[in-house]
């Protein structure tokens, strides 16, 4: 009876920490989800003749790669030296540095688009559906080691560490980031497998739309997320 209040306060504190972590993770995961490279690769794969097996292979590689990357980033963040305020200050400085790197990457992305390098996707993507299941799976894994992905999962790991969650909370946060970050691969692949006739016209229009707008959206999203990370970092170092 007398132990109810501390336990209740602890549950409230844990719930608030989880909410804080998810709010910080959402923009990072959305930036990953709206990245033009995996979306474009998914679209090209699903418009190829071997879209069923290749699509599932790319989906599996993307999900597993993202899950492994954000899990590793979380473990590394929790292993950073320092105690209490010292640890938080170090996390804040790293968040500022990562935020600045994300902003610079966003500026570079927009500048590249303005020079006319946006295009409709690299030429090698035209034959991506004929790569075979294993290479496409490897390509999905490789999506998690691109500079943009590395910066975003590093920021996600710091955000999860900053929430100071229990193991179960860390697991929920990692899975939540992975689910949102890979949703723009998972949803089109599953929709195409389940409803191929309905989705093919949408994929054709998506391919055209990506060539015109994806780079601009990705660059703008990076600028916003980078500013968000800088603000979080300054809040911890101040």
Secondary structure, 3 states (H helix, E strand, C coil): CCCHHHHHHHHHHHHHHHHHHHHHHHHHHHHHHCCHHHHHHHHHHHCCCCHHHHHHHHHHHHHHHHHHHHHHHHHHHHCCCCCCHHHHHHHHHHHHHHHHHHHHHHHHHHHHHHHHHCCCCCHHHHHHHHCCHHHHHHHHHHHHHCHHHHHHHHHHHHHHHHHCCCHHHHHHHHHHHHHHHCHHHHHHHHHHHHCHHHHHHHHHHHHHHHHHHHHHHHHHHHHHHHHHHHHHHHHHHC
